Amino acid sequence: MTTRVCLESYSVMAKHGAFDHEHEKEQPFIFSIWATLFTDVEHDDLTKTLDYGDLQRAVINNVVEVGPVRLMETLAANIITEIAKNPLVEMIEIRIEKPDAPLPFDGGLPLVERIWTR
């Protein structure tokens, strides 16, 4: 059996983007994170698993509490680095959506996905 601890559709406002004008005004970033644990959780003990709050903290620490980052790929890597410090985590999948990203044409949802395995 496999246990995944997840946080989906966590929205925060931040000033990140490839263009300088994106660093002037906050825009929404939506995070979904799926963390697979090495072993199934067999005990009713929070220290034997990954806390959902740790996933939120990783987003806040690496997205809200930092200065502008140009690429969502960098945001994903930084969040993964923080979550991966937990030795119980075997794999992390992250999806970052940027619904207000400046695009040359109408339509589409810009996003980046990254998968990390220990």
TIVEX-517949 format. One record per residue (C-alpha): residue number from 0; y, z, x; residue in one letter. Coordinates in pm, whole numbers. Layout:
BEGIN
R  nr      y      z      x rest
R NUM      Y      Z      X    a
...
***
This chain:
BEGIN
R  nr      y      z      x rest
R   0      0      0      0    m
R   1    353    -76    121    t
R   2    663    127     45    t
R   3   1007    -32     42    r
R   4   1328    164      1    v
R   5   1603    -59   -135    c
R   6   1967    -72   -231    l
R   7   2073   -374   -434    e
R   8   2411   -511   -531    s
R   9   2614   -245   -349    y
R  10   2972   -373   -361    s
R  11   3248   -266   -121    v
R  12   3596   -395    -53    m
R  13   3679   -490    305    a
R  14   3888   -721    525    k
R  15   3643   -944    713    h
R  16   3622  -1317    763    g
R  17   3643  -1610   1001    a
R  18   4008  -1675    916    f
R  19   4302  -1451   1005    d
R  20   4435  -1453    647    h
R  21   4109  -1286    533    e
R  22   4204   -982    742    h
R  23   4520   -922    537    e
R  24   4373   -852    192    k
R  25   4051   -680     88    e
R  26   3783   -885    -81    q
R  27   3442   -790   -223    p
R  28   3125   -790    -15    f
R  29   2796   -729   -195    i
R  30   2500   -587     -4    f
R  31   2132   -580    -87    s
R  32   1908   -407    165    i
R  33   1528   -377    160    w
R  34   1367   -147    418    a
R  35    988   -147    458    t
R  36    834    173    590    l
R  37    550    190    844    f
R  38    337    407    620    t
R  39    315    479    252    d
R  40    495    793    140    v
R  41    225   1043     47    e
R  42    423   1366     30    h
R  43    704   1462   -203    d
R  44    938   1510     94    d
R  45   1263   1322    158    l
R  46   1219   1362    536    t
R  47    905   1144    515    k
R  48   1095    844    380    t
R  49   1431    669    401    l
R  50   1716    809    191    d
R  51   1902    555    -25    y
R  52   2219    725     90    g
R  53   2140    621    449    d
R  54   2158    259    336    l
R  55   2496    317    174    q
R  56   2623    502    484    r
R  57   2517    214    708    a
R  58   2728    -24    498    v
R  59   3029    209    490    i
R  60   3010    285    863    n
R  61   2980    -80    967    n
R  62   3186   -258    702    v
R  63   3449    -29    553    v
R  64   3518    200    849    e
R  65   3566    -77   1109    v
R  66   3831   -335   1184    g
R  67   3794   -698   1089    p
R  68   3475   -880   1186    v
R  69   3473  -1259   1177    r
R  70   3110  -1327   1078    l
R  71   2887  -1181    809    m
R  72   2604  -1232   1058    e
R  73   2770   -968   1279    t
R  74   2804   -728    985    l
R  75   2434   -773    906    a
R  76   2331   -712   1268    a
R  77   2543   -396   1291    n
R  78   2402   -253    968    i
R  79   2046   -330   1079    i
R  80   2107   -159   1414    t
R  81   2208    161   1236    e
R  82   1920    162    985    i
R  83   1667     75   1257    a
R  84   1742    407   1430    k
R  85   1513    565   1171    n
R  86   1162    551   1328    p
R  87    998    531    984    l
R  88   1143    182    926    v
R  89    923   -116   1016    e
R  90   1125   -404    867    m
R  91   1473   -454    726    i
R  92   1594   -740    510    e
R  93   1963   -763    430    i
R  94   2161   -998    208    r
R  95   2540  -1008    217    i
R  96   2724  -1199    -53    e
R  97   3091  -1289    -21    k
R  98   3193  -1420   -365    p
R  99   3562  -1470   -280    d
R 100   3509  -1649     52    a
R 101   3748  -1940    102    p
R 102   3550  -2258     44    l
R 103   3678  -2615     59    p
R 104   3538  -2692   -288    f
R 105   3475  -2497   -610    d
R 106   3132  -2349   -673    g
R 107   2856  -2179   -483    g
R 108   2796  -1826   -362    l
R 109   2838  -1779     14    p
R 110   2581  -1541    159    l
R 111   2395  -1448    475    v
R 112   2045  -1307    495    e
R 113   1886  -1150    799    r
R 114   1538  -1009    860    i
R 115   1452   -764   1136    w
R 116   1108   -637   1236    t
R 117   1033   -359   1480    r
***
